Amino acid sequence: MTTPSPAQAAWAALMGAGGAQDRTPGETRTADLPAPTSVRAVTGRDQVTVTWDPVPGAIGYAVYRADTADGPFTVADFGGGDVLAVPHGPFADTTDTRGGCYAVAALATVTALGPLSAPAPVTDGDTSAQVQITIGATGTPIHRLWRAMIGSEHLTHLLSTDHTGGRPIGTGLHDALARAHHELHIAEVRAHGILSAPFDQVDTVYDQILALGYRPVVELGFMPPDLARDPTQTVFAYEGIISPPADWDRWAGHLRAFAAHLADRYGHDEISHWKFEVWNEANLSVFWSGTPDEYWRLYDTTAAALAPLAVGGPATAAAGWITEQTTRDNVAFLSTHVYGTAPLDLRPLAGGKPLLWTEWGVTATHGHPINDSVFAATFLLRGMRSAAGRVDALAPWVISDHFEELGRPQRLIHGGFGLLTVGNLAKPKYWALRLLDRLGDTELPVTATGDGAGSLIQAWAATSAPGTTSVLIWNGTLDQSKAGGTPGLDRLVRLQVPGHAPGTDCQARTWRVDQRHNNVAARWAALGGGADWPDDDQWHTLTADDRLDEAEPARTLTAGPDGTLTLELDLPNPGIALIEIQPKP
């Protein structure tokens, strides 16, 4: 075996036993990939942008920094927690802007790292805090990835008649799912624990899900008590059983009966369109008390019992066990999870199978304030933009703060995973998806130059009708220590849209998500926010304000002699702006 470099050994320790890969062998693995080339590190105001040439076969890249070319090099820790890697460049380092050197290594898997590139000294760049974005004319169909899938608390929560914060749980979760389907057009919903429910409850909740317009992604877990080898092994407040089955034949028989029941109720044709995912994050001991080999036995037994339905997995944490899954011939799709970074590019490992990221978010930590923040909204846009065109589903975890894995919410703003609060008030990350969904059907090319262009400032542009252009622009970093924003990362953006007749007048409308716009935590704080829950008057005010209003009066833009429309806007970090430009009435 190749002797690992210090950087490779450190990466193995980071991703090995005790971390997100605690069921992955902890030995160092070296990837049979070359070091990235053409690495550059260029300063901007309060950030360093690192770029490199892609490495064929890489699923992602770890970015390292050192004070000198002699090292030691340490991975840029942006606080994501799961996998401190990115799927591609450019990368904006806002954790340490003192200069020094950067190096980049390619990942073949999350536990196999290639050699470090040659050190790239930091060079002086544009520190103007300005970015220019130019929109091209020739478009391609947009990939509306955000419409594919959403996560939810276990679906039997829909049956609860209890209240949280004075709001009914079951109808609240139902209304959250209804809102997401109606406003965001999401097609599928995934949740834990369906096998913990009796068949009559499964019928009731799946009836509701289908009536709302969704199809379920059937995560096959947890273990029914009468099948479990050790029913005392549980997870979460509702005690989902994480044990392997005591009798594998009985497990297979239970699944055949489950599938037959679904087919009787909904029809073979309908359930042939459903996805059946084997377990949840079995590479974490908190979710699977068996061995890795027992998980693969569970997978193979399940796939055989449910054939010819679409069975996939391994539904692992932190993109683990993907190579073990791709060696099997009974895989309809590959699924995995990651938090704190954009989904890695697993296409080199997938063998052409559909790629489903069935859980994803800014953090896997319950109750983290970042879940309610504008930072989480820019994070969501960065990930969606990165993954569009290369994955089949990217499911934010979860739709609603009606969620009880570690107990039910104790206050309105509590760092819940939901896109919507208890009471169905939209958080910034929900509004980010609403703005995404306003983009037209034809994506337009974007060229960005300036201080943090492409790394800090990103944009997605589209057109829907002749003369109408929508441009979604965001200012965000992966660095969670900057979640509250910092003035040094604010930017002035100059947007240019060519292709108009000189002298043409157009109207530009603007929507924003930032600390002052469409930020429910800030609105609650402005109302006092001292109590755990709003009173009736405060609920009324918050609900009345729960709408996506334009941030400012429409502007008139006049095309210059070269036919270009130009608009300038200040964009805080973190912050989002959607600009819609159309001919003036």
PLY file of the C-alpha trace (Angstrom):
ply
format ascii 1.0
element vertex 585
property float x
property float y
property float z
element edge 584
property int vertex1
property int vertex2
end_header
0.00 0.00 0.00
1.25 3.48 -0.83
2.54 5.33 2.19
0.10 8.20 2.88
1.24 11.77 3.03
0.63 13.73 6.24
-2.35 15.42 4.53
-3.81 12.04 3.51
-3.31 10.60 6.99
-5.01 13.64 8.52
-7.92 13.28 6.09
-8.35 9.61 7.00
-8.40 10.53 10.68
-10.96 13.24 9.96
-13.25 10.87 8.02
-12.55 7.68 10.00
-13.83 6.13 13.17
-15.85 8.38 15.43
-16.85 10.85 12.75
-19.53 10.85 10.09
-18.07 7.60 8.74
-18.00 5.68 12.01
-18.83 2.41 10.22
-16.16 2.95 7.54
-12.78 1.28 8.18
-10.42 3.88 9.57
-7.24 2.95 7.70
-5.67 5.52 5.44
-6.53 5.10 1.79
-4.75 6.83 -1.06
-6.62 7.61 -4.24
-5.29 6.67 -7.65
-5.82 10.20 -8.87
-3.30 12.84 -9.92
-2.83 16.06 -8.02
-4.87 18.99 -9.33
-3.01 21.41 -11.56
-3.20 25.14 -12.27
-4.03 25.90 -8.64
-4.32 29.64 -8.00
-5.14 31.57 -4.83
-6.08 35.22 -5.31
-6.99 37.75 -2.65
-10.15 39.81 -2.56
-11.62 41.88 0.21
-11.88 39.56 3.24
-11.67 36.44 1.07
-9.25 34.33 -0.94
-10.60 32.65 -4.08
-8.95 29.32 -4.89
-9.28 27.77 -8.37
-7.89 24.64 -10.03
-8.36 22.43 -13.07
-10.78 19.52 -12.62
-9.34 16.02 -12.16
-11.12 13.30 -14.19
-12.65 10.73 -11.84
-12.70 13.01 -8.80
-15.89 13.26 -6.74
-14.68 16.38 -4.92
-11.74 18.31 -3.58
-10.23 19.18 -0.23
-8.66 22.64 -0.02
-5.63 23.10 2.24
-3.80 26.14 3.55
-0.39 26.75 5.11
1.55 29.81 6.19
4.44 28.85 3.90
5.05 26.48 1.02
6.84 24.15 3.42
3.63 23.56 5.39
2.21 22.06 7.43
-0.95 22.17 5.32
-4.30 21.86 7.09
-7.70 21.47 5.48
-9.81 24.63 5.26
-12.38 24.00 7.99
-15.51 25.91 7.01
-17.51 24.31 9.82
-19.64 21.97 7.71
-18.85 18.98 9.88
-19.79 16.10 7.53
-17.26 16.26 4.71
-14.85 19.20 4.50
-14.71 19.06 0.74
-16.38 20.72 -2.24
-17.50 19.19 -5.54
-15.63 21.72 -7.69
-14.05 25.15 -7.66
-13.91 28.05 -7.27
-13.74 28.07 -3.48
-13.92 31.23 -1.37
-11.89 30.89 1.81
-13.13 33.38 4.37
-11.71 31.52 7.37
-8.15 32.88 7.05
-7.14 35.69 4.72
-3.59 36.32 5.98
-1.99 35.08 2.78
0.31 32.07 2.78
-0.13 29.15 0.36
-2.93 26.86 -0.76
-2.95 23.33 -2.12
-5.77 21.09 -3.35
-6.26 17.32 -3.32
-8.80 15.28 -5.29
-11.11 12.70 -3.68
-11.83 9.34 -5.32
-14.22 8.54 -2.42
-14.82 10.37 0.84
-12.12 8.23 2.47
-9.64 8.13 -0.42
-7.62 11.28 -1.02
-5.10 11.88 -3.77
-1.82 13.78 -3.43
-1.69 17.48 -2.70
-1.07 19.82 -5.58
2.00 21.97 -5.74
1.66 24.86 -3.28
0.14 28.00 -4.75
1.24 31.22 -3.04
-1.53 33.75 -2.47
-1.31 36.55 -5.01
-2.85 40.00 -4.97
-6.19 40.35 -6.73
-9.22 42.58 -7.01
-10.16 44.03 -3.61
-12.76 46.47 -4.92
-15.71 44.62 -3.33
-17.41 44.85 -6.75
-18.61 42.11 -9.10
-19.90 42.39 -12.65
-22.42 39.81 -13.92
-23.23 39.59 -17.62
-26.10 37.51 -18.96
-25.77 35.64 -22.26
-28.43 35.09 -24.89
-28.39 31.41 -25.93
-30.28 29.25 -23.48
-30.81 25.62 -22.52
-33.65 23.97 -20.55
-33.31 24.68 -16.84
-33.07 21.75 -14.43
-35.60 22.43 -11.67
-33.83 20.20 -9.18
-35.55 21.80 -6.19
-38.86 20.33 -7.38
-37.73 16.73 -7.02
-37.93 15.84 -3.31
-38.35 17.14 0.24
-37.80 15.50 3.62
-40.37 15.30 6.40
-40.75 14.14 9.98
-42.19 10.61 10.19
-45.48 10.70 8.35
-47.58 9.35 11.19
-46.97 12.80 12.72
-49.77 13.79 10.33
-52.14 11.86 12.59
-51.23 13.73 15.78
-53.98 15.75 17.44
-51.53 17.30 19.92
-50.44 20.94 19.80
-47.04 22.63 19.74
-46.92 26.36 20.44
-50.70 26.37 20.36
-50.65 25.06 16.78
-52.07 21.61 15.89
-49.32 19.20 14.87
-51.06 16.95 12.35
-52.85 19.65 10.41
-49.79 21.89 10.67
-47.56 19.30 9.00
-50.26 18.61 6.42
-50.51 22.31 5.60
-46.73 22.63 5.35
-46.57 19.81 2.83
-49.52 21.30 0.95
-47.82 24.69 0.77
-44.56 23.21 -0.49
-46.30 21.25 -3.24
-48.48 24.19 -4.29
-45.80 26.90 -4.22
-42.63 24.93 -4.96
-44.14 22.09 -7.02
-42.19 19.42 -5.14
-42.96 15.91 -6.39
-41.78 13.45 -3.71
-41.51 13.31 0.07
-39.19 11.11 2.13
-39.55 10.35 5.83
-38.27 7.93 8.48
-40.15 5.25 10.30
-42.90 3.97 8.00
-42.34 0.36 9.11
-42.92 1.41 12.70
-46.58 2.05 11.83
-49.36 -0.53 11.44
-50.75 -0.94 7.94
-53.92 1.04 8.67
-51.87 4.08 9.69
-49.69 3.65 6.60
-52.86 3.75 4.51
-54.08 6.92 6.18
-50.84 8.86 5.78
-50.12 7.67 2.24
-53.69 8.57 1.27
-52.96 12.10 2.48
-49.58 12.27 0.74
-51.01 11.16 -2.60
-54.00 13.50 -2.24
-51.58 16.39 -1.76
-49.92 15.54 -5.07
-46.78 13.78 -3.80
-45.39 10.33 -4.26
-43.66 8.85 -1.21
-40.02 7.81 -1.16
-40.43 4.77 1.07
-37.50 4.62 3.48
-37.69 1.05 4.80
-37.22 1.42 8.54
-37.35 1.18 11.44
-37.50 -2.48 12.46
-40.95 -3.67 13.60
-40.71 -4.77 17.27
-41.80 -8.37 16.67
-39.08 -8.80 14.01
-36.18 -7.19 15.86
-33.25 -9.17 17.20
-32.90 -6.60 19.99
-35.91 -4.28 20.29
-34.20 -2.35 23.10
-31.82 -0.76 20.56
-33.63 2.46 19.60
-33.12 5.99 18.31
-35.03 9.24 18.79
-37.70 10.24 21.25
-40.21 8.01 19.48
-37.87 4.97 19.86
-37.40 3.72 16.34
-35.80 0.28 16.53
-32.37 0.13 14.87
-31.72 -3.61 15.30
-31.29 -6.14 12.49
-34.05 -8.72 12.21
-33.95 -11.84 14.33
-35.13 -13.93 11.38
-34.21 -12.85 7.85
-36.96 -14.93 6.24
-39.57 -13.22 8.40
-38.16 -9.83 7.40
-38.48 -10.75 3.72
-42.00 -12.01 4.29
-42.98 -8.79 6.04
-41.73 -6.75 3.12
-43.59 -8.89 0.60
-46.77 -8.44 2.61
-46.13 -4.69 2.84
-45.65 -4.38 -0.92
-48.72 -6.52 -1.62
-50.78 -4.31 0.68
-49.59 -1.16 -1.10
-50.34 -2.70 -4.49
-53.85 -3.72 -3.39
-54.60 -0.21 -2.18
-52.86 1.96 -4.77
-52.33 -0.35 -7.73
-49.25 -2.04 -9.15
-48.79 0.68 -11.74
-48.76 3.44 -9.12
-46.26 1.84 -6.76
-44.02 0.93 -9.69
-43.22 4.66 -9.75
-42.27 4.74 -6.05
-38.72 4.49 -4.75
-37.94 2.07 -1.90
-34.83 3.03 0.06
-33.20 0.49 2.37
-32.82 1.91 5.88
-31.29 5.23 6.95
-27.60 5.96 7.59
-26.55 2.45 8.56
-22.93 3.63 8.52
-23.73 5.44 11.77
-24.06 3.24 14.85
-26.82 5.48 16.17
-29.04 4.22 13.31
-27.89 0.59 12.90
-26.84 -1.70 15.71
-25.76 -4.45 13.33
-22.52 -4.83 11.42
-21.82 -3.48 7.92
-22.10 -7.03 6.56
-25.52 -7.33 8.18
-26.60 -4.13 6.48
-25.65 -5.54 3.08
-27.56 -8.70 3.93
-30.52 -6.48 4.81
-30.14 -4.69 1.49
-29.92 -7.84 -0.62
-32.79 -9.54 1.23
-34.95 -6.43 0.78
-34.16 -6.03 -2.91
-35.03 -9.67 -3.56
-38.28 -9.45 -1.56
-39.49 -6.33 -3.34
-38.42 -7.15 -6.90
-39.28 -5.77 -9.41
-39.94 -2.54 -7.48
-37.29 0.20 -7.54
-35.02 -0.52 -4.56
-31.90 1.52 -3.79
-29.60 2.87 -1.13
-27.43 2.83 0.87
-28.92 6.08 2.29
-25.66 6.67 4.14
-24.37 9.66 6.04
-21.60 11.72 4.44
-21.55 9.88 1.10
-20.29 6.68 2.72
-20.35 3.14 1.31
-21.03 4.25 -2.27
-18.40 1.95 -3.80
-19.82 -0.99 -1.84
-23.27 -0.22 -3.26
-22.17 0.17 -6.88
-20.73 -3.36 -6.99
-24.26 -4.80 -6.68
-26.58 -5.65 -9.56
-29.81 -5.06 -7.60
-29.59 -1.27 -7.37
-32.24 0.94 -9.00
-30.73 4.16 -7.63
-27.92 5.38 -5.40
-28.85 7.46 -2.37
-26.78 9.17 0.28
-26.67 12.30 2.47
-24.38 15.21 3.24
-24.59 18.32 5.41
-22.57 21.52 5.44
-21.38 21.46 1.83
-22.73 21.07 -1.68
-23.29 17.47 -2.82
-20.13 15.86 -4.10
-20.00 14.72 -7.73
-20.60 10.98 -7.44
-21.03 10.38 -11.16
-17.62 8.68 -11.47
-18.86 6.04 -8.99
-22.49 5.74 -10.03
-22.22 3.70 -13.21
-25.05 5.68 -14.75
-27.49 4.98 -11.91
-29.79 7.80 -10.74
-28.21 9.82 -7.92
-30.51 10.84 -5.07
-29.33 12.97 -2.17
-32.26 12.08 0.08
-31.10 14.27 2.97
-29.18 17.51 2.71
-28.85 20.72 4.68
-26.61 23.35 6.18
-26.04 21.34 9.37
-26.99 17.97 10.83
-27.19 19.51 14.31
-30.62 19.74 15.90
-31.35 23.17 17.35
-28.49 24.99 15.60
-29.34 28.69 15.06
-27.91 28.51 11.54
-31.00 26.56 10.45
-33.14 29.69 10.84
-30.65 32.06 9.21
-30.17 33.83 5.89
-26.85 31.96 5.68
-28.85 28.74 5.32
-30.72 30.28 2.37
-27.56 31.19 0.44
-26.16 27.75 1.30
-29.26 26.15 -0.22
-28.93 28.15 -3.45
-25.22 27.34 -3.74
-25.93 23.61 -3.43
-28.87 23.59 -5.84
-26.89 25.49 -8.46
-23.89 23.19 -8.06
-25.93 19.99 -8.27
-28.29 20.96 -11.10
-27.69 18.80 -14.14
-25.64 16.17 -12.31
-28.01 14.67 -9.72
-31.62 13.52 -9.86
-32.80 14.68 -6.43
-31.51 16.95 -3.68
-33.89 16.88 -0.72
-33.67 19.61 1.93
-34.19 18.12 5.38
-37.05 18.91 6.30
-40.20 20.81 5.29
-41.54 21.69 8.76
-40.44 22.42 12.32
-43.22 20.05 13.40
-40.48 17.55 14.18
-39.89 15.38 17.24
-36.72 13.32 16.80
-35.18 14.81 19.97
-38.43 16.12 21.39
-40.95 18.64 20.14
-40.04 22.32 19.67
-40.06 24.46 22.80
-40.14 27.86 21.07
-40.84 29.44 17.69
-37.25 30.22 16.68
-35.20 27.27 17.94
-32.88 26.19 15.13
-35.28 23.61 13.74
-34.51 21.86 10.48
-37.75 23.00 8.81
-38.08 25.29 5.82
-41.23 26.43 7.61
-41.68 27.16 11.32
-44.37 25.76 13.55
-47.32 27.83 12.35
-46.00 27.57 8.76
-44.09 30.86 8.60
-41.48 30.78 5.85
-37.83 30.88 6.87
-35.22 32.47 4.59
-34.37 29.11 3.02
-38.00 28.58 2.01
-38.06 32.00 0.37
-34.84 31.09 -1.45
-36.67 28.18 -3.06
-39.63 30.40 -3.93
-37.27 32.79 -5.71
-35.64 29.87 -7.52
-39.04 28.72 -8.70
-39.69 32.14 -10.26
-36.89 31.51 -12.77
-38.04 30.82 -16.30
-37.77 27.55 -18.21
-34.76 28.49 -20.33
-31.47 28.89 -18.47
-29.15 31.62 -19.72
-25.34 31.62 -19.44
-23.77 33.82 -16.78
-20.31 35.40 -16.82
-19.02 36.91 -13.57
-15.85 38.91 -12.95
-14.51 40.82 -9.98
-13.93 40.42 -6.27
-15.30 37.00 -5.31
-17.01 36.34 -8.65
-18.11 32.72 -8.87
-16.85 31.86 -5.39
-18.62 34.36 -3.13
-21.08 35.88 -5.61
-23.02 33.44 -7.78
-25.96 33.83 -10.12
-28.58 31.76 -11.96
-30.37 33.35 -14.91
-33.30 32.28 -17.06
-35.93 33.57 -19.44
-39.57 32.58 -19.70
-41.22 34.89 -22.21
-39.79 37.02 -25.02
-38.03 40.00 -23.50
-38.30 38.73 -19.91
-35.13 37.84 -18.02
-34.83 36.71 -14.39
-31.50 36.75 -12.57
-31.12 35.25 -9.08
-27.93 36.49 -7.39
-26.60 35.52 -3.98
-23.68 36.42 -1.76
-22.62 33.54 0.45
-19.73 31.59 1.87
-19.52 28.05 3.24
-17.74 29.43 6.31
-20.23 29.00 9.14
-18.25 31.34 11.41
-19.55 34.12 9.13
-23.19 33.05 9.41
-24.20 36.41 10.89
-22.50 38.30 8.08
-19.53 40.63 8.02
-19.30 44.01 6.22
-16.05 43.03 4.53
-17.93 40.43 2.48
-20.69 42.77 1.26
-20.48 43.44 -2.48
-21.68 45.93 -5.08
-23.03 43.99 -8.05
-23.31 45.44 -11.53
-25.73 43.39 -13.63
-25.55 43.69 -17.43
-28.17 42.24 -19.79
-27.29 42.78 -23.47
-29.39 42.08 -26.52
-31.90 44.96 -26.48
-32.46 47.67 -29.02
-30.61 50.86 -28.04
-32.88 53.19 -26.09
-35.33 50.44 -25.10
-36.96 51.01 -21.71
-37.43 48.01 -19.43
-38.76 47.55 -15.93
-36.69 45.84 -13.24
-38.44 44.37 -10.19
-36.47 43.22 -7.14
-37.09 40.71 -4.36
-34.62 40.16 -1.53
-33.79 37.77 1.28
-31.34 39.14 3.83
-31.24 40.30 7.44
-33.91 42.95 6.71
-36.03 41.18 4.11
-38.06 37.97 4.42
-36.36 36.94 7.65
-38.85 35.51 10.12
-36.33 35.41 13.00
-35.72 39.14 12.61
-39.46 39.83 12.39
-40.10 37.85 15.58
-37.29 39.70 17.35
-38.77 43.03 16.23
-42.08 42.04 17.83
-40.31 41.47 21.13
-39.46 37.80 20.69
-38.92 37.36 24.44
-41.56 34.71 24.89
-41.20 31.16 23.64
-44.26 31.49 21.44
-46.23 34.39 19.92
-49.51 35.44 21.47
-52.61 35.65 19.28
-51.88 39.20 18.12
-48.28 38.35 17.32
-49.31 35.23 15.39
-51.69 37.42 13.38
-48.95 39.95 12.60
-46.39 37.33 11.68
-48.85 35.48 9.46
-49.94 38.69 7.72
-46.29 39.51 6.96
-45.55 36.01 5.64
-45.48 36.99 1.98
-42.89 37.63 -0.69
-43.16 41.35 -1.39
-40.95 43.32 -3.72
-38.08 44.90 -1.81
-38.22 48.27 -3.54
-40.14 50.16 -6.22
-39.61 48.96 -9.77
-36.76 50.66 -11.62
-36.72 51.82 -15.23
-33.65 50.70 -17.18
-32.76 52.12 -20.58
-30.57 50.13 -22.98
-27.35 51.92 -23.90
-25.93 52.42 -27.39
-24.71 48.81 -27.42
-28.15 47.48 -26.40
-27.10 46.62 -22.82
-29.26 47.18 -19.77
-27.25 47.93 -16.62
-28.39 47.74 -13.01
-26.38 48.14 -9.80
-27.36 46.75 -6.44
-25.74 46.37 -3.04
-25.74 42.76 -1.92
-24.94 42.02 1.74
-23.36 38.80 2.91
-25.35 36.70 3.40
-27.94 37.99 0.99
-30.07 37.11 -2.05
-31.67 39.25 -4.75
-33.94 38.24 -7.62
-34.13 40.72 -10.49
-36.90 40.33 -13.06
-36.49 42.45 -16.18
-39.23 42.81 -18.75
-40.34 45.35 -21.33
-41.88 48.38 -19.70
-45.68 48.43 -20.06
0 1
1 2
2 3
3 4
4 5
5 6
6 7
7 8
8 9
9 10
10 11
11 12
12 13
13 14
14 15
15 16
16 17
17 18
18 19
19 20
20 21
21 22
22 23
23 24
24 25
25 26
26 27
27 28
28 29
29 30
30 31
31 32
32 33
33 34
34 35
35 36
36 37
37 38
38 39
39 40
40 41
41 42
42 43
43 44
44 45
45 46
46 47
47 48
48 49
49 50
50 51
51 52
52 53
53 54
54 55
55 56
56 57
57 58
58 59
59 60
60 61
61 62
62 63
63 64
64 65
65 66
66 67
67 68
68 69
69 70
70 71
71 72
72 73
73 74
74 75
75 76
76 77
77 78
78 79
79 80
80 81
81 82
82 83
83 84
84 85
85 86
86 87
87 88
88 89
89 90
90 91
91 92
92 93
93 94
94 95
95 96
96 97
97 98
98 99
99 100
100 101
101 102
102 103
103 104
104 105
105 106
106 107
107 108
108 109
109 110
110 111
111 112
112 113
113 114
114 115
115 116
116 117
117 118
118 119
119 120
120 121
121 122
122 123
123 124
124 125
125 126
126 127
127 128
128 129
129 130
130 131
131 132
132 133
133 134
134 135
135 136
136 137
137 138
138 139
139 140
140 141
141 142
142 143
143 144
144 145
145 146
146 147
147 148
148 149
149 150
150 151
151 152
152 153
153 154
154 155
155 156
156 157
157 158
158 159
159 160
160 161
161 162
162 163
163 164
164 165
165 166
166 167
167 168
168 169
169 170
170 171
171 172
172 173
173 174
174 175
175 176
176 177
177 178
178 179
179 180
180 181
181 182
182 183
183 184
184 185
185 186
186 187
187 188
188 189
189 190
190 191
191 192
192 193
193 194
194 195
195 196
196 197
197 198
198 199
199 200
200 201
201 202
202 203
203 204
204 205
205 206
206 207
207 208
208 209
209 210
210 211
211 212
212 213
213 214
214 215
215 216
216 217
217 218
218 219
219 220
220 221
221 222
222 223
223 224
224 225
225 226
226 227
227 228
228 229
229 230
230 231
231 232
232 233
233 234
234 235
235 236
236 237
237 238
238 239
239 240
240 241
241 242
242 243
243 244
244 245
245 246
246 247
247 248
248 249
249 250
250 251
251 252
252 253
253 254
254 255
255 256
256 257
257 258
258 259
259 260
260 261
261 262
262 263
263 264
264 265
265 266
266 267
267 268
268 269
269 270
270 271
271 272
272 273
273 274
274 275
275 276
276 277
277 278
278 279
279 280
280 281
281 282
282 283
283 284
284 285
285 286
286 287
287 288
288 289
289 290
290 291
291 292
292 293
293 294
294 295
295 296
296 297
297 298
298 299
299 300
300 301
301 302
302 303
303 304
304 305
305 306
306 307
307 308
308 309
309 310
310 311
311 312
312 313
313 314
314 315
315 316
316 317
317 318
318 319
319 320
320 321
321 322
322 323
323 324
324 325
325 326
326 327
327 328
328 329
329 330
330 331
331 332
332 333
333 334
334 335
335 336
336 337
337 338
338 339
339 340
340 341
341 342
342 343
343 344
344 345
345 346
346 347
347 348
348 349
349 350
350 351
351 352
352 353
353 354
354 355
355 356
356 357
357 358
358 359
359 360
360 361
361 362
362 363
363 364
364 365
365 366
366 367
367 368
368 369
369 370
370 371
371 372
372 373
373 374
374 375
375 376
376 377
377 378
378 379
379 380
380 381
381 382
382 383
383 384
384 385
385 386
386 387
387 388
388 389
389 390
390 391
391 392
392 393
393 394
394 395
395 396
396 397
397 398
398 399
399 400
400 401
401 402
402 403
403 404
404 405
405 406
406 407
407 408
408 409
409 410
410 411
411 412
412 413
413 414
414 415
415 416
416 417
417 418
418 419
419 420
420 421
421 422
422 423
423 424
424 425
425 426
426 427
427 428
428 429
429 430
430 431
431 432
432 433
433 434
434 435
435 436
436 437
437 438
438 439
439 440
440 441
441 442
442 443
443 444
444 445
445 446
446 447
447 448
448 449
449 450
450 451
451 452
452 453
453 454
454 455
455 456
456 457
457 458
458 459
459 460
460 461
461 462
462 463
463 464
464 465
465 466
466 467
467 468
468 469
469 470
470 471
471 472
472 473
473 474
474 475
475 476
476 477
477 478
478 479
479 480
480 481
481 482
482 483
483 484
484 485
485 486
486 487
487 488
488 489
489 490
490 491
491 492
492 493
493 494
494 495
495 496
496 497
497 498
498 499
499 500
500 501
501 502
502 503
503 504
504 505
505 506
506 507
507 508
508 509
509 510
510 511
511 512
512 513
513 514
514 515
515 516
516 517
517 518
518 519
519 520
520 521
521 522
522 523
523 524
524 525
525 526
526 527
527 528
528 529
529 530
530 531
531 532
532 533
533 534
534 535
535 536
536 537
537 538
538 539
539 540
540 541
541 542
542 543
543 544
544 545
545 546
546 547
547 548
548 549
549 550
550 551
551 552
552 553
553 554
554 555
555 556
556 557
557 558
558 559
559 560
560 561
561 562
562 563
563 564
564 565
565 566
566 567
567 568
568 569
569 570
570 571
571 572
572 573
573 574
574 575
575 576
576 577
577 578
578 579
579 580
580 581
581 582
582 583
583 584
